[in-house]
């Protein structure tokens, strides 16, 4: 904070400078601050060693108000802004169902705005803006990839469910057909007919499914031997 200051107040310990800044922030006047400040033993010691025991004056305080105190105000504003943006990012993550990457991306985006808000003495370097933008873009891409993966997994799960339902339905249809065939006199007659298995399948299919069956030519007893030979 006192990197470019060499005045009396700039030479004081950080805790005392902090108290001066707080008093200025709370609207205290020089008449309130100077008696308290010049009465501190630590201040008296520094003034005696470096300024021939000359007390801190109204002019000294005025100079500090325009330099050190001004930098302190800017720093406080920066810290407040960072805190607000961190809370904003956390709220976004919570609204997104605890999505950390979205909250982090929001924080990175807010960092860009923070850099753009810097004062003229601390303008952001272009590479810093580029880094913040790259971080935000990567985080959002990672979130998009995670969403795509989740969608693909859900589709696969739905397909697996459909296959299970189809297998279940097919198995039960097969059981129902078997029960019908086992207790059906016409099915028993067809099974005992002097034709090959292909012919029996065609006759059983027509018997059980009626018009829904896709027929094929039924071998006759005369050509059943040929049909058997071609099986």
N, C-alpha and C positions, 0 to 999 in steps of 0.2 A: 504493500500500500504506500510505503514511503520511499519507493525506489528513486524518485526524482526530487524528493523534498529534503531540504537541509535545515529547515527552520527549527525553532525551539520545540514546538509540539511534535514535529516529525522525529525528534531525537528521544522522545519519551518512550517508556515501555509500552508494548502493545495493549496490555490490559487498561492502562490509563488512557491511551488514545481511544480505545473502545468506549470507555465511560464518557469521554468528551463527546464522541459522536452520538451516543445515546442521549445525552443532555441536549445537544443541538437538535436532534431529531424530535425530541419532546418539547421543543420551543423555548428552551431556557436561554436567557440573555447572557451577554458578557458579564453583566453585573452579578449574575448568579454563579457563573462558571469560574471566573478568574479568582475570586477569593478562595474558593474550595481548591482549585488547582494549585495555586501558588503556596497553599498551606500544606500540601502533601510532602512528607519528608523525602520521598524518592525524587520528587520534582526539584526540591531545594538543592539536593545533592548534585543533580545533573546540571542545573543552572549555575551552581557555584563552580563546577568543574569545567564547563564549556562556554559559559556566557557571562563570566565575571559576576555571578549572582544576580544578574538583571532579571526581574520577574517576567512572566509571560504577559504580554500587553494585549490591549484590545486589537491593535493592528496585527499582532501575531495570530490571534484567534480568527480575525477576519481573513487573513491569508490561508489559514488552515481550512476555513469553511469553503473557500473557493478551490482548494486543491485536494487535500487528503480526505476531507469530509465528503466532497463531491464524488471521489472515487469509491468511498465506502457506500454511498447511496446507490451508485450504479451496481456495485457488487451485491447489495441487498436485493435490488430489483431483479438481478440475474438469478439469485438463489430462489427467490419467490417464484419466478417464472419457471425455473427447472422443476420445482416442487409441484406447481400446478400442472405442468405438462406430464410429469410422472404419474400424478393422480389421474389425469385424463387417459393416459395409456392403460393404466390399471383398470379404469372403468370400461374402456373399450374391450379389453380382454375379458372382463367379467360379462359384458353384454354379448360377447361372442361365445359364451359358454366356456369360459376359462381358456380361450385360445391364446397361448403365450406368443406365438409367432405374430399374430395380428397386433397384439398389444406392443410387442417389440418393434414391429414395423411402424406403428403409430409414433412410438417414441423416437425412432430414427427420423421419421418425417418431421416431427416437432424439432429435432435437433437442427435440421436444415433451416427452419424458421428462426430458431434461436441464433444461428450463425448470421443470418441475414439481418437480424435485429441488433447486431453488434454496433457499438458506437464507432465514430470515425477513427479513433485511436487504435481500435482493435478490429479492423475489418477482417472477415474470414478469408483464408487462403482458398483459391479455387479447388485445390486438391482435397481440402476438408469437406467442401460441399459435395464433391464427386464421391468421396468415401461414404458420406452419410446417405447419399442417394443410392449408391450401390448396395449398401446394407439393407435399406428399405425394400429395394427391388428383389433382392435375393430372398428375404424373409417372406415376401408376398408370393414369390414363385414357389417356395417350399410349401406354403400353405395350400396353394392351388394344386400342387402335385399330390399332397396328402388328401385333398378332397377328391381328386380324380381316382386315386387308389381306393378310397372308401367306396366310391360309386361302383368301380369295377368289382370289388369284393361283394357288394350287395347284389349286383347282377349275377355273379357266379353262384351266390347263395340261392337266389331265386331259381336259377336253372337246375341246381341240385334238388331243390324242393319239387320242381316240375317232374324231374326224372323219377324221384321217389314215388310221387303220386301216380305216374304212368305205370311204373312197375307194380305198384299196389293194385291198381285197377286191372292190369293185365293178368296178374296172378289170380285175382278173384273171378275174373271172366273165365279163365281156364278151368278153375275149380267148378264153376257153375256148369260149364259145358260137359265136363267129365261126369258130373252127377246126372245130367240129363241123358247122356249116352249110356251110362251103366244101367239105368232103369228103363230104357226105351226098347220095346219089342221090335220096332222097325230097324233100329240101330243094330240089334242083335241079328236080324235077318240079313242086313247088308254085310255085316261082318262075316257071316257064314257063306256068302255068295261065292261062286267059283270064278272070281276075277282077282286080278292082282291088287296090290295095295293102292295104287294110283286110282284105280276105278272106285275102290271102296271109299277113298277120301272124297272123291267127287260126289258120290251118292250121299255120303254122310253130311257133306257140306250143304248140299241142296235140301236135305231133310231138316237140318237144324237151322239154317239161316234163310231158307226160302229165296226170295228174289234178291236178297242182299249178297248172295253168293255169286262169285264170278266163275261161271262154269268153264270146264275144259272138256274135250271129247272123251267119252267114257269107253274104255276098251270093251269089246264084246268077247264072248267065250271063244269065238273063232280066232281073234287076233290077240287073245290074252297072252299066248305063249310068246308072241313077238314083243308085246309090251313088257313082259317079264324080262325078256332078253335085253331090252333097252334100259332097264332100271339100273 
